[in-house]
Amino acid sequence: MNDLKELSIQEIASLIYMDWTMEKVSYSARPYLDAMTYLNSIDDMYMLDSGKSIVRYFLANASSWRGDTAKEVKAELKSRLK
């Protein structure tokens, strides 16, 4: 897997889409994952929402996404929230 620390939020969202097929993406996580495709950094804004809040809501709604990739990506996103 790519070094996640070097990837933008957009690139991470692409990895998530590749790993978590669209028919299985949780309906509650999908809007936040879609919004992440417009973020370069966690400090960016998407409409009136901060990148941090979008990532937080994605993580809160992505509990059904599992596996090694999910574990690594979620850990990286959490580390960016600190």
N, C-alpha and C positions, 0 to 999 in steps of 0.2 A: 504494500500500500504506500501511496505517496506520503511524504512527511507532512502530516496534517497541519503542523505549525506554520508552514509556508503557504498554505492555501487560503484564498479569500473565502468569505462566507458563500459567495456564489458557487465557487468550486466545490465546497463542502456539500452544498445543496445538490449539486450534480451527482456527487458520490452517493448521497442518500437516495436520490431517484433511481440510480443504477442498482442499488442493493435492495431497496424496498419497493418492489414493483407497484405501479400505480393502482392496480386493482386491490392491492392490499394496504395501501397507505391509509391510515386512520382518517376518517372524515374530519375529526377534530384537529388533527395535526396538519392536514393538507393546506389550509389557508396560510399558516405560518411558514411551511416549507416553500410554498409558492412565493411568499414575500421575501424569503431568504435569497431567492434567485436574483433579486434586485439590489442586494447589499454587497459591497466590496469588503467593508469592515463592520465589526460589531458596533462601531461608533457612528455609523451612517443612520440616516432616517429613511423610512419608507412611509410616504404620506405623512401622517401625524404621529406615527409610532417610531420609537427608537429601535435600533437594531438589537439592543440588549433585551428589550421587552419582547420582541419577536422571537429571539432565540430562547428566552425563558419559557414563553408560551409553547413553542415547539417542543421543548424538552418535557414540559408538563403533560403534553398530549401524545407523546411518542412512546409510551410504555409498551405498546404492542410490537414495536420494532426491536428485534432481538438478533443476537449473533455477534461474532467477533468484530465485524465492521461497525455495527451499531454501538458496541461497547466502546471502541476506540473513538469514534466520532463524537459520541455523547460526552466522553471524558474531555475531549479537546474543546468542545463548545462550553462545557462547564468551566474549564480553566480560563477561557476568554471572558467569562462573566465576572471574574474576580477583580 
